[in-house]
Amino acid sequence: MNATASQPQPLTAADVMTAAEVAELLRMPTSTVEHLARMGTVPSRKIGRRRLFLRQSIEALLFSNSENA
């Protein structure tokens, strides 16, 4: 087994999104994205006072919802 195969790739700045960037992608107000994140509907991580989103998680959310539509 390759030890590097189980380790995640390092994150880049393009992998981490702000609520404003997620709002632009989803075409909704930033306040709505922040509310959905607080409710747990949109996956995010609160670090200090900032709430950050992983692009991969947001894209996965979109793809999973489009299959159920």
PQR file of N, CA, C, O and H, with PARSE charges and radii, in Angstrom:
ATOM      1  N   MET A   1       0.847  -1.184   0.000 -0.4000 1.5000
ATOM      2  CA  MET A   1       0.000   0.000   0.000 -0.0000 2.0000
ATOM      3  C   MET A   1       0.885   1.237   0.000  0.5500 1.7000
ATOM      4  O   MET A   1       1.854   1.320   0.754 -0.5500 1.4000
ATOM      5  N   ASN A   2       0.548   2.179  -0.838 -0.4000 1.5000
ATOM      6  CA  ASN A   2       1.297   3.414  -0.947 -0.0000 2.0000
ATOM      7  C   ASN A   2       0.821   4.386   0.119  0.5500 1.7000
ATOM      8  O   ASN A   2      -0.370   4.688   0.188 -0.5500 1.4000
ATOM      9  H   ASN A   2      -0.240   2.112  -1.451  0.4000 1.0000
ATOM     10  N   ALA A   3       1.732   4.882   0.953 -0.4000 1.5000
ATOM     11  CA  ALA A   3       1.355   5.767   2.050 -0.0000 2.0000
ATOM     12  C   ALA A   3       0.784   7.085   1.543  0.5500 1.7000
ATOM     13  O   ALA A   3      -0.078   7.669   2.199 -0.5500 1.4000
ATOM     14  H   ALA A   3       2.699   4.637   0.897  0.4000 1.0000
ATOM     15  N   THR A   4       1.240   7.562   0.401 -0.4000 1.5000
ATOM     16  CA  THR A   4       0.752   8.835  -0.109 -0.0000 2.0000
ATOM     17  C   THR A   4      -0.636   8.710  -0.723  0.5500 1.7000
ATOM     18  O   THR A   4      -1.325   9.717  -0.883 -0.5500 1.4000
ATOM     19  H   THR A   4       1.941   7.088  -0.132  0.4000 1.0000
ATOM     20  N   ALA A   5      -1.057   7.513  -1.065 -0.4000 1.5000
ATOM     21  CA  ALA A   5      -2.373   7.336  -1.674 -0.0000 2.0000
ATOM     22  C   ALA A   5      -3.495   7.657  -0.692  0.5500 1.7000
ATOM     23  O   ALA A   5      -4.561   8.105  -1.114 -0.5500 1.4000
ATOM     24  H   ALA A   5      -0.497   6.695  -0.934  0.4000 1.0000
ATOM     25  N   SER A   6      -3.284   7.442   0.603 -0.4000 1.5000
ATOM     26  CA  SER A   6      -4.334   7.690   1.581 -0.0000 2.0000
ATOM     27  C   SER A   6      -4.299   9.118   2.124  0.5500 1.7000
ATOM     28  O   SER A   6      -5.229   9.525   2.819 -0.5500 1.4000
ATOM     29  H   SER A   6      -2.417   7.078   0.945  0.4000 1.0000
ATOM     30  N   GLN A   7      -3.270   9.875   1.830 -0.4000 1.5000
ATOM     31  CA  GLN A   7      -3.170  11.243   2.329 -0.0000 2.0000
ATOM     32  C   GLN A   7      -3.860  12.202   1.366  0.5500 1.7000
ATOM     33  O   GLN A   7      -3.697  12.089   0.151 -0.5500 1.4000
ATOM     34  H   GLN A   7      -2.514   9.545   1.265  0.4000 1.0000
ATOM     35  N   PRO A   8      -4.625  13.142   1.902 -0.5600 1.5000
ATOM     36  CA  PRO A   8      -5.293  14.111   1.022  0.2800 2.0000
ATOM     37  C   PRO A   8      -4.283  15.063   0.388  0.5500 1.7000
ATOM     38  O   PRO A   8      -3.198  15.305   0.918 -0.5500 1.4000
ATOM     39  N   GLN A   9      -4.679  15.587  -0.758 -0.4000 1.5000
ATOM     40  CA  GLN A   9      -3.842  16.575  -1.435 -0.0000 2.0000
ATOM     41  C   GLN A   9      -3.880  17.873  -0.640  0.5500 1.7000
ATOM     42  O   GLN A   9      -4.901  18.194  -0.032 -0.5500 1.4000
ATOM     43  H   GLN A   9      -5.560  15.390  -1.188  0.4000 1.0000
ATOM     44  N   PRO A  10      -2.773  18.629  -0.636 -0.5600 1.5000
ATOM     45  CA  PRO A  10      -2.788  19.911   0.068  0.2800 2.0000
ATOM     46  C   PRO A  10      -3.787  20.875  -0.587  0.5500 1.7000
ATOM     47  O   PRO A  10      -3.946  20.893  -1.808 -0.5500 1.4000
ATOM     48  N   LEU A  11      -4.444  21.663   0.241 -0.4000 1.5000
ATOM     49  CA  LEU A  11      -5.396  22.636  -0.267 -0.0000 2.0000
ATOM     50  C   LEU A  11      -4.671  23.817  -0.887  0.5500 1.7000
ATOM     51  O   LEU A  11      -3.575  24.186  -0.466 -0.5500 1.4000
ATOM     52  H   LEU A  11      -4.315  21.649   1.232  0.4000 1.0000
ATOM     53  N   THR A  12      -5.296  24.398  -1.883 -0.4000 1.5000
ATOM     54  CA  THR A  12      -4.795  25.637  -2.472 -0.0000 2.0000
ATOM     55  C   THR A  12      -5.833  26.719  -2.208  0.5500 1.7000
ATOM     56  O   THR A  12      -6.937  26.434  -1.743 -0.5500 1.4000
ATOM     57  H   THR A  12      -6.187  24.099  -2.225  0.4000 1.0000
ATOM     58  N   ALA A  13      -5.475  27.943  -2.505 -0.4000 1.5000
ATOM     59  CA  ALA A  13      -6.414  29.055  -2.310 -0.0000 2.0000
ATOM     60  C   ALA A  13      -7.676  28.852  -3.143  0.5500 1.7000
ATOM     61  O   ALA A  13      -8.757  29.276  -2.736 -0.5500 1.4000
ATOM     62  H   ALA A  13      -4.578  28.175  -2.882  0.4000 1.0000
ATOM     63  N   ALA A  14      -7.554  28.215  -4.297 -0.4000 1.5000
ATOM     64  CA  ALA A  14      -8.720  27.980  -5.164 -0.0000 2.0000
ATOM     65  C   ALA A  14      -9.675  26.955  -4.561  0.5500 1.7000
ATOM     66  O   ALA A  14     -10.842  26.908  -4.950 -0.5500 1.4000
ATOM     67  H   ALA A  14      -6.675  27.871  -4.628  0.4000 1.0000
ATOM     68  N   ASP A  15      -9.214  26.138  -3.627 -0.4000 1.5000
ATOM     69  CA  ASP A  15     -10.046  25.105  -3.009 -0.0000 2.0000
ATOM     70  C   ASP A  15     -10.923  25.650  -1.886  0.5500 1.7000
ATOM     71  O   ASP A  15     -11.921  25.028  -1.524 -0.5500 1.4000
ATOM     72  H   ASP A  15      -8.266  26.176  -3.311  0.4000 1.0000
ATOM     73  N   VAL A  16     -10.562  26.798  -1.336 -0.4000 1.5000
ATOM     74  CA  VAL A  16     -11.259  27.373  -0.189 -0.0000 2.0000
ATOM     75  C   VAL A  16     -12.038  28.595  -0.658  0.5500 1.7000
ATOM     76  O   VAL A  16     -11.494  29.475  -1.325 -0.5500 1.4000
ATOM     77  H   VAL A  16      -9.751  27.304  -1.631  0.4000 1.0000
ATOM     78  N   MET A  17     -13.318  28.637  -0.303 -0.4000 1.5000
ATOM     79  CA  MET A  17     -14.186  29.716  -0.750 -0.0000 2.0000
ATOM     80  C   MET A  17     -14.779  30.468   0.436  0.5500 1.7000
ATOM     81  O   MET A  17     -14.964  29.909   1.517 -0.5500 1.4000
ATOM     82  H   MET A  17     -13.760  27.922   0.239  0.4000 1.0000
ATOM     83  N   THR A  18     -15.070  31.728   0.214 -0.4000 1.5000
ATOM     84  CA  THR A  18     -15.780  32.537   1.200 -0.0000 2.0000
ATOM     85  C   THR A  18     -17.277  32.415   0.933  0.5500 1.7000
ATOM     86  O   THR A  18     -17.695  31.886  -0.097 -0.5500 1.4000
ATOM     87  H   THR A  18     -14.920  32.182  -0.664  0.4000 1.0000
ATOM     88  N   ALA A  19     -18.074  32.911   1.872 -0.4000 1.5000
ATOM     89  CA  ALA A  19     -19.519  32.897   1.685 -0.0000 2.0000
ATOM     90  C   ALA A  19     -19.913  33.707   0.451  0.5500 1.7000
ATOM     91  O   ALA A  19     -20.844  33.334  -0.263 -0.5500 1.4000
ATOM     92  H   ALA A  19     -17.734  33.340   2.708  0.4000 1.0000
ATOM     93  N   ALA A  20     -19.218  34.803   0.198 -0.4000 1.5000
ATOM     94  CA  ALA A  20     -19.516  35.630  -0.972 -0.0000 2.0000
ATOM     95  C   ALA A  20     -19.245  34.872  -2.266  0.5500 1.7000
ATOM     96  O   ALA A  20     -20.006  34.990  -3.227 -0.5500 1.4000
ATOM     97  H   ALA A  20     -18.462  35.107   0.778  0.4000 1.0000
ATOM     98  N   GLU A  21     -18.166  34.095  -2.294 -0.4000 1.5000
ATOM     99  CA  GLU A  21     -17.845  33.315  -3.491 -0.0000 2.0000
ATOM    100  C   GLU A  21     -18.861  32.195  -3.707  0.5500 1.7000
ATOM    101  O   GLU A  21     -19.257  31.918  -4.839 -0.5500 1.4000
ATOM    102  H   GLU A  21     -17.548  33.999  -1.513  0.4000 1.0000
ATOM    103  N   VAL A  22     -19.277  31.558  -2.623 -0.4000 1.5000
ATOM    104  CA  VAL A  22     -20.302  30.512  -2.723 -0.0000 2.0000
ATOM    105  C   VAL A  22     -21.618  31.128  -3.187  0.5500 1.7000
ATOM    106  O   VAL A  22     -22.322  30.550  -4.015 -0.5500 1.4000
ATOM    107  H   VAL A  22     -18.955  31.782  -1.703  0.4000 1.0000
ATOM    108  N   ALA A  23     -21.945  32.292  -2.657 -0.4000 1.5000
ATOM    109  CA  ALA A  23     -23.180  32.976  -3.048 -0.0000 2.0000
ATOM    110  C   ALA A  23     -23.170  33.300  -4.535  0.5500 1.7000
ATOM    111  O   ALA A  23     -24.188  33.159  -5.213 -0.5500 1.4000
ATOM    112  H   ALA A  23     -21.373  32.762  -1.984  0.4000 1.0000
ATOM    113  N   GLU A  24     -22.032  33.730  -5.036 -0.4000 1.5000
ATOM    114  CA  GLU A  24     -21.932  34.032  -6.465 -0.0000 2.0000
ATOM    115  C   GLU A  24     -22.123  32.758  -7.290  0.5500 1.7000
ATOM    116  O   GLU A  24     -22.827  32.766  -8.300 -0.5500 1.4000
ATOM    117  H   GLU A  24     -21.205  33.845  -4.485  0.4000 1.0000
ATOM    118  N   LEU A  25     -21.500  31.675  -6.860 -0.4000 1.5000
ATOM    119  CA  LEU A  25     -21.621  30.400  -7.571 -0.0000 2.0000
ATOM    120  C   LEU A  25     -23.067  29.907  -7.570  0.5500 1.7000
ATOM    121  O   LEU A  25     -23.572  29.437  -8.589 -0.5500 1.4000
ATOM    122  H   LEU A  25     -20.928  31.667  -6.039  0.4000 1.0000
ATOM    123  N   LEU A  26     -23.724  30.017  -6.424 -0.4000 1.5000
ATOM    124  CA  LEU A  26     -25.093  29.520  -6.276 -0.0000 2.0000
ATOM    125  C   LEU A  26     -26.144  30.537  -6.706  0.5500 1.7000
ATOM    126  O   LEU A  26     -27.333  30.226  -6.760 -0.5500 1.4000
ATOM    127  H   LEU A  26     -23.314  30.399  -5.595  0.4000 1.0000
ATOM    128  N   ARG A  27     -25.700  31.747  -7.011 -0.4000 1.5000
ATOM    129  CA  ARG A  27     -26.595  32.831  -7.436 -0.0000 2.0000
ATOM    130  C   ARG A  27     -27.685  33.095  -6.410  0.5500 1.7000
ATOM    131  O   ARG A  27     -28.879  33.075  -6.707 -0.5500 1.4000
ATOM    132  H   ARG A  27     -24.734  32.000  -6.968  0.4000 1.0000
ATOM    133  N   MET A  28     -27.217  33.347  -5.177 -0.4000 1.5000
ATOM    134  CA  MET A  28     -28.128  33.691  -4.088 -0.0000 2.0000
ATOM    135  C   MET A  28     -27.425  34.696  -3.184  0.5500 1.7000
ATOM    136  O   MET A  28     -26.205  34.841  -3.257 -0.5500 1.4000
ATOM    137  H   MET A  28     -26.246  33.364  -4.936  0.4000 1.0000
ATOM    138  N   PRO A  29     -28.159  35.377  -2.354 -0.5600 1.5000
ATOM    139  CA  PRO A  29     -27.540  36.354  -1.452  0.2800 2.0000
ATOM    140  C   PRO A  29     -26.560  35.695  -0.473  0.5500 1.7000
ATOM    141  O   PRO A  29     -26.746  34.552  -0.056 -0.5500 1.4000
ATOM    142  N   THR A  30     -25.527  36.439  -0.125 -0.4000 1.5000
ATOM    143  CA  THR A  30     -24.537  35.952   0.839 -0.0000 2.0000
ATOM    144  C   THR A  30     -25.196  35.612   2.165  0.5500 1.7000
ATOM    145  O   THR A  30     -24.820  34.636   2.813 -0.5500 1.4000
ATOM    146  H   THR A  30     -25.375  37.367  -0.464  0.4000 1.0000
ATOM    147  N   SER A  31     -26.168  36.403   2.571 -0.4000 1.5000
ATOM    148  CA  SER A  31     -26.854  36.152   3.848 -0.0000 2.0000
ATOM    149  C   SER A  31     -27.565  34.799   3.835  0.5500 1.7000
ATOM    150  O   SER A  31     -27.642  34.128   4.864 -0.5500 1.4000
ATOM    151  H   SER A  31     -26.474  37.196   2.044  0.4000 1.0000
ATOM    152  N   THR A  32     -28.080  34.401   2.679 -0.4000 1.5000
ATOM    153  CA  THR A  32     -28.736  33.102   2.563 -0.0000 2.0000
ATOM    154  C   THR A  32     -27.718  31.971   2.690  0.5500 1.7000
ATOM    155  O   THR A  32     -27.978  30.971   3.359 -0.5500 1.4000
ATOM    156  H   THR A  32     -28.017  34.946   1.843  0.4000 1.0000
ATOM    157  N   VAL A  33     -26.561  32.130   2.049 -0.4000 1.5000
ATOM    158  CA  VAL A  33     -25.497  31.124   2.160 -0.0000 2.0000
ATOM    159  C   VAL A  33     -25.060  30.993   3.616  0.5500 1.7000
ATOM    160  O   VAL A  33     -24.895  29.881   4.117 -0.5500 1.4000
ATOM    161  H   VAL A  33     -26.350  32.943   1.506  0.4000 1.0000
ATOM    162  N   GLU A  34     -24.874  32.116   4.292 -0.4000 1.5000
ATOM    163  CA  GLU A  34     -24.464  32.084   5.700 -0.0000 2.0000
ATOM    164  C   GLU A  34     -25.526  31.410   6.564  0.5500 1.7000
ATOM    165  O   GLU A  34     -25.193  30.639   7.464 -0.5500 1.4000
ATOM    166  H   GLU A  34     -25.008  33.020   3.885  0.4000 1.0000
ATOM    167  N   HIS A  35     -26.783  31.688   6.301 -0.4000 1.5000
ATOM    168  CA  HIS A  35     -27.871  31.055   7.051 -0.0000 2.0000
ATOM    169  C   HIS A  35     -27.883  29.541   6.810  0.5500 1.7000
ATOM    170  O   HIS A  35     -27.984  28.760   7.756 -0.5500 1.4000
ATOM    171  H   HIS A  35     -27.054  32.314   5.570  0.4000 1.0000
ATOM    172  N   LEU A  36     -27.781  29.135   5.550 -0.4000 1.5000
ATOM    173  CA  LEU A  36     -27.771  27.704   5.224 -0.0000 2.0000
ATOM    174  C   LEU A  36     -26.565  27.002   5.846  0.5500 1.7000
ATOM    175  O   LEU A  36     -26.660  25.844   6.251 -0.5500 1.4000
ATOM    176  H   LEU A  36     -27.699  29.770   4.782  0.4000 1.0000
ATOM    177  N   ALA A  37     -25.444  27.696   5.919 -0.4000 1.5000
ATOM    178  CA  ALA A  37     -24.258  27.118   6.556 -0.0000 2.0000
ATOM    179  C   ALA A  37     -24.480  26.946   8.057  0.5500 1.7000
ATOM    180  O   ALA A  37     -24.116  25.916   8.624 -0.5500 1.4000
ATOM    181  H   ALA A  37     -25.368  28.637   5.590  0.4000 1.0000
ATOM    182  N   ARG A  38     -25.073  27.947   8.699 -0.4000 1.5000
ATOM    183  CA  ARG A  38     -25.365  27.830  10.138 -0.0000 2.0000
ATOM    184  C   ARG A  38     -26.323  26.691  10.417  0.5500 1.7000
ATOM    185  O   ARG A  38     -26.215  26.027  11.448 -0.5500 1.4000
ATOM    186  H   ARG A  38     -25.369  28.784   8.238  0.4000 1.0000
ATOM    187  N   MET A  39     -27.271  26.453   9.497 -0.4000 1.5000
ATOM    188  CA  MET A  39     -28.246  25.384   9.670 -0.0000 2.0000
ATOM    189  C   MET A  39     -27.665  24.007   9.327  0.5500 1.7000
ATOM    190  O   MET A  39     -28.262  22.979   9.647 -0.5500 1.4000
ATOM    191  H   MET A  39     -27.358  26.992   8.659  0.4000 1.0000
ATOM    192  N   GLY A  40     -26.494  23.997   8.673 -0.4000 1.5000
ATOM    193  CA  GLY A  40     -25.865  22.734   8.306 -0.0000 2.0000
ATOM    194  C   GLY A  40     -26.268  22.216   6.937  0.5500 1.7000
ATOM    195  O   GLY A  40     -25.876  21.115   6.550 -0.5500 1.4000
ATOM    196  H   GLY A  40     -26.009  24.832   8.413  0.4000 1.0000
ATOM    197  N   THR A  41     -27.048  22.999   6.200 -0.4000 1.5000
ATOM    198  CA  THR A  41     -27.482  22.589   4.868 -0.0000 2.0000
ATOM    199  C   THR A  41     -26.340  22.676   3.861  0.5500 1.7000
ATOM    200  O   THR A  41     -26.206  21.826   2.980 -0.5500 1.4000
ATOM    201  H   THR A  41     -27.366  23.894   6.514  0.4000 1.0000
ATOM    202  N   VAL A  42     -25.532  23.703   4.002 -0.4000 1.5000
ATOM    203  CA  VAL A  42     -24.352  23.892   3.156 -0.0000 2.0000
ATOM    204  C   VAL A  42     -23.129  23.610   4.028  0.5500 1.7000
ATOM    205  O   VAL A  42     -22.952  24.253   5.062 -0.5500 1.4000
ATOM    206  H   VAL A  42     -25.642  24.393   4.717  0.4000 1.0000
ATOM    207  N   PRO A  43     -22.283  22.658   3.625 -0.5600 1.5000
ATOM    208  CA  PRO A  43     -21.131  22.301   4.454  0.2800 2.0000
ATOM    209  C   PRO A  43     -20.117  23.441   4.529  0.5500 1.7000
ATOM    210  O   PRO A  43     -19.754  24.041   3.518 -0.5500 1.4000
ATOM    211  N   SER A  44     -19.671  23.724   5.755 -0.4000 1.5000
ATOM    212  CA  SER A  44     -18.686  24.780   5.959 -0.0000 2.0000
ATOM    213  C   SER A  44     -17.911  24.495   7.239  0.5500 1.7000
ATOM    214  O   SER A  44     -18.223  23.577   7.998 -0.5500 1.4000
ATOM    215  H   SER A  44     -19.966  23.236   6.577  0.4000 1.0000
ATOM    216  N   ARG A  45     -16.897  25.312   7.443 -0.4000 1.5000
ATOM    217  CA  ARG A  45     -16.089  25.193   8.658 -0.0000 2.0000
ATOM    218  C   ARG A  45     -15.887  26.595   9.210  0.5500 1.7000
ATOM    219  O   ARG A  45     -15.459  27.495   8.487 -0.5500 1.4000
ATOM    220  H   ARG A  45     -16.643  26.057   6.826  0.4000 1.0000
ATOM    221  N   LYS A  46     -16.187  26.778  10.464 -0.4000 1.5000
ATOM    222  CA  LYS A  46     -15.986  28.074  11.100 -0.0000 2.0000
ATOM    223  C   LYS A  46     -14.595  28.079  11.720  0.5500 1.7000
ATOM    224  O   LYS A  46     -14.270  27.233  12.553 -0.5500 1.4000
ATOM    225  H   LYS A  46     -16.535  26.047  11.051  0.4000 1.0000
ATOM    226  N   ILE A  47     -13.790  29.032  11.309 -0.4000 1.5000
ATOM    227  CA  ILE A  47     -12.436  29.181  11.840 -0.0000 2.0000
ATOM    228  C   ILE A  47     -12.337  30.608  12.365  0.5500 1.7000
ATOM    229  O   ILE A  47     -12.291  31.569  11.597 -0.5500 1.4000
ATOM    230  H   ILE A  47     -14.054  29.720  10.633  0.4000 1.0000
ATOM    231  N   GLY A  48     -12.305  30.723  13.678 -0.4000 1.5000
ATOM    232  CA  GLY A  48     -12.350  32.052  14.268 -0.0000 2.0000
ATOM    233  C   GLY A  48     -13.685  32.690  13.949  0.5500 1.7000
ATOM    234  O   GLY A  48     -14.740  32.112  14.213 -0.5500 1.4000
ATOM    235  H   GLY A  48     -12.342  29.943  14.302  0.4000 1.0000
ATOM    236  N   ARG A  49     -13.639  33.874  13.385 -0.4000 1.5000
ATOM    237  CA  ARG A  49     -14.868  34.577  13.020 -0.0000 2.0000
ATOM    238  C   ARG A  49     -15.276  34.327  11.579  0.5500 1.7000
ATOM    239  O   ARG A  49     -16.342  34.764  11.146 -0.5500 1.4000
ATOM    240  H   ARG A  49     -12.783  34.344  13.171  0.4000 1.0000
ATOM    241  N   ARG A  50     -14.443  33.635  10.846 -0.4000 1.5000
ATOM    242  CA  ARG A  50     -14.707  33.405   9.418 -0.0000 2.0000
ATOM    243  C   ARG A  50     -15.314  32.038   9.179  0.5500 1.7000
ATOM    244  O   ARG A  50     -14.958  31.064   9.842 -0.5500 1.4000
ATOM    245  H   ARG A  50     -13.577  33.280  11.197  0.4000 1.0000
ATOM    246  N   ARG A  51     -16.221  31.972   8.241 -0.4000 1.5000
ATOM    247  CA  ARG A  51     -16.800  30.703   7.814 -0.0000 2.0000
ATOM    248  C   ARG A  51     -16.256  30.430   6.421  0.5500 1.7000
ATOM    249  O   ARG A  51     -16.392  31.251   5.515 -0.5500 1.4000
ATOM    250  H   ARG A  51     -16.510  32.764   7.703  0.4000 1.0000
ATOM    251  N   LEU A  52     -15.637  29.262   6.264 -0.4000 1.5000
ATOM    252  CA  LEU A  52     -15.016  28.902   4.996 -0.0000 2.0000
ATOM    253  C   LEU A  52     -15.681  27.659   4.422  0.5500 1.7000
ATOM    254  O   LEU A  52     -16.229  26.831   5.150 -0.5500 1.4000
ATOM    255  H   LEU A  52     -15.527  28.595   7.001  0.4000 1.0000
ATOM    256  N   PHE A  53     -15.620  27.551   3.119 -0.4000 1.5000
ATOM    257  CA  PHE A  53     -16.277  26.473   2.386 -0.0000 2.0000
ATOM    258  C   PHE A  53     -15.261  25.816   1.470  0.5500 1.7000
ATOM    259  O   PHE A  53     -14.441  26.501   0.860 -0.5500 1.4000
ATOM    260  H   PHE A  53     -15.175  28.223   2.528  0.4000 1.0000
ATOM    261  N   LEU A  54     -15.306  24.501   1.369 -0.4000 1.5000
ATOM    262  CA  LEU A  54     -14.444  23.794   0.428 -0.0000 2.0000
ATOM    263  C   LEU A  54     -15.174  23.644  -0.896  0.5500 1.7000
ATOM    264  O   LEU A  54     -16.303  23.155  -0.948 -0.5500 1.4000
ATOM    265  H   LEU A  54     -15.972  23.944   1.865  0.4000 1.0000
ATOM    266  N   ARG A  55     -14.521  24.065  -1.952 -0.4000 1.5000
ATOM    267  CA  ARG A  55     -15.124  24.019  -3.288 -0.0000 2.0000
ATOM    268  C   ARG A  55     -15.629  22.606  -3.603  0.5500 1.7000
ATOM    269  O   ARG A  55     -16.724  22.448  -4.144 -0.5500 1.4000
ATOM    270  H   ARG A  55     -13.604  24.462  -1.910  0.4000 1.0000
ATOM    271  N   GLN A  56     -14.850  21.596  -3.272 -0.4000 1.5000
ATOM    272  CA  GLN A  56     -15.231  20.216  -3.562 -0.0000 2.0000
ATOM    273  C   GLN A  56     -16.542  19.845  -2.861  0.5500 1.7000
ATOM    274  O   GLN A  56     -17.372  19.146  -3.443 -0.5500 1.4000
ATOM    275  H   GLN A  56     -13.961  21.724  -2.833  0.4000 1.0000
ATOM    276  N   SER A  57     -16.738  20.300  -1.634 -0.4000 1.5000
ATOM    277  CA  SER A  57     -17.968  20.000  -0.894 -0.0000 2.0000
ATOM    278  C   SER A  57     -19.170  20.707  -1.496  0.5500 1.7000
ATOM    279  O   SER A  57     -20.261  20.141  -1.566 -0.5500 1.4000
ATOM    280  H   SER A  57     -16.064  20.868  -1.161  0.4000 1.0000
ATOM    281  N   ILE A  58     -18.968  21.944  -1.931 -0.4000 1.5000
ATOM    282  CA  ILE A  58     -20.061  22.699  -2.551 -0.0000 2.0000
ATOM    283  C   ILE A  58     -20.449  22.053  -3.877  0.5500 1.7000
ATOM    284  O   ILE A  58     -21.632  21.890  -4.172 -0.5500 1.4000
ATOM    285  H   ILE A  58     -18.082  22.404  -1.874  0.4000 1.0000
ATOM    286  N   GLU A  59     -19.452  21.689  -4.668 -0.4000 1.5000
ATOM    287  CA  GLU A  59     -19.735  21.032  -5.949 -0.0000 2.0000
ATOM    288  C   GLU A  59     -20.433  19.696  -5.730  0.5500 1.7000
ATOM    289  O   GLU A  59     -21.366  19.362  -6.459 -0.5500 1.4000
ATOM    290  H   GLU A  59     -18.490  21.822  -4.428  0.4000 1.0000
ATOM    291  N   ALA A  60     -19.995  18.930  -4.739 -0.4000 1.5000
ATOM    292  CA  ALA A  60     -20.636  17.649  -4.436 -0.0000 2.0000
ATOM    293  C   ALA A  60     -22.089  17.864  -4.020  0.5500 1.7000
ATOM    294  O   ALA A  60     -22.963  17.081  -4.393 -0.5500 1.4000
ATOM    295  H   ALA A  60     -19.237  19.202  -4.146  0.4000 1.0000
ATOM    296  N   LEU A  61     -22.351  18.909  -3.258 -0.4000 1.5000
ATOM    297  CA  LEU A  61     -23.719  19.235  -2.854 -0.0000 2.0000
ATOM    298  C   LEU A  61     -24.581  19.529  -4.087  0.5500 1.7000
ATOM    299  O   LEU A  61     -25.716  19.064  -4.186 -0.5500 1.4000
ATOM    300  H   LEU A  61     -21.641  19.546  -2.955  0.4000 1.0000
ATOM    301  N   LEU A  62     -24.039  20.288  -5.004 -0.4000 1.5000
ATOM    302  CA  LEU A  62     -24.781  20.623  -6.220 -0.0000 2.0000
ATOM    303  C   LEU A  62     -25.068  19.390  -7.057  0.5500 1.7000
ATOM    304  O   LEU A  62     -26.179  19.215  -7.556 -0.5500 1.4000
ATOM    305  H   LEU A  62     -23.117  20.665  -4.924  0.4000 1.0000
ATOM    306  N   PHE A  63     -24.066  18.536  -7.211 -0.4000 1.5000
ATOM    307  CA  PHE A  63     -24.250  17.334  -8.033 -0.0000 2.0000
ATOM    308  C   PHE A  63     -25.232  16.370  -7.368  0.5500 1.7000
ATOM    309  O   PHE A  63     -26.043  15.750  -8.057 -0.5500 1.4000
ATOM    310  H   PHE A  63     -23.163  18.677  -6.806  0.4000 1.0000
ATOM    311  N   SER A  64     -25.172  16.232  -6.045 -0.4000 1.5000
ATOM    312  CA  SER A  64     -26.080  15.311  -5.369 -0.0000 2.0000
ATOM    313  C   SER A  64     -27.511  15.826  -5.426  0.5500 1.7000
ATOM    314  O   SER A  64     -28.441  15.031  -5.555 -0.5500 1.4000
ATOM    315  H   SER A  64     -24.513  16.735  -5.486  0.4000 1.0000
ATOM    316  N   ASN A  65     -27.707  17.123  -5.335 -0.4000 1.5000
ATOM    317  CA  ASN A  65     -29.055  17.695  -5.407 -0.0000 2.0000
ATOM    318  C   ASN A  65     -29.614  17.622  -6.825  0.5500 1.7000
ATOM    319  O   ASN A  65     -30.821  17.459  -7.003 -0.5500 1.4000
ATOM    320  H   ASN A  65     -26.951  17.769  -5.230  0.4000 1.0000
ATOM    321  N   SER A  66     -28.754  17.740  -7.836 -0.4000 1.5000
ATOM    322  CA  SER A  66     -29.253  17.712  -9.217 -0.0000 2.0000
ATOM    323  C   SER A  66     -29.725  16.314  -9.599  0.5500 1.7000
ATOM    324  O   SER A  66     -30.588  16.168 -10.465 -0.5500 1.4000
ATOM    325  H   SER A  66     -27.774  17.872  -7.692  0.4000 1.0000
ATOM    326  N   GLU A  67     -29.166  15.286  -8.962 -0.4000 1.5000
ATOM    327  CA  GLU A  67     -29.590  13.913  -9.239 -0.0000 2.0000
ATOM    328  C   GLU A  67     -30.944  13.624  -8.606  0.5500 1.7000
ATOM    329  O   GLU A  67     -31.677  12.756  -9.079 -0.5500 1.4000
ATOM    330  H   GLU A  67     -28.465  15.405  -8.259  0.4000 1.0000
ATOM    331  N   ASN A  68     -31.281  14.345  -7.541 -0.4000 1.5000
ATOM    332  CA  ASN A  68     -32.545  14.130  -6.842 -0.0000 2.0000
ATOM    333  C   ASN A  68     -33.669  15.000  -7.380  0.5500 1.7000
ATOM    334  O   ASN A  68     -34.823  14.832  -6.985 -0.5500 1.4000
ATOM    335  H   ASN A  68     -30.685  15.051  -7.157  0.4000 1.0000
ATOM    336  N   ALA A  69     -33.351  15.919  -8.268 -0.4000 1.5000
ATOM    337  CA  ALA A  69     -34.367  16.868  -8.761 -0.0000 2.0000
ATOM    338  C   ALA A  69     -35.292  16.215  -9.775  0.5500 1.7000
ATOM    339  O   ALA A  69     -36.201  16.865 -10.291 -0.5500 1.4000
ATOM    340  H   ALA A  69     -32.414  16.055  -8.588  0.4000 1.0000
TER
END
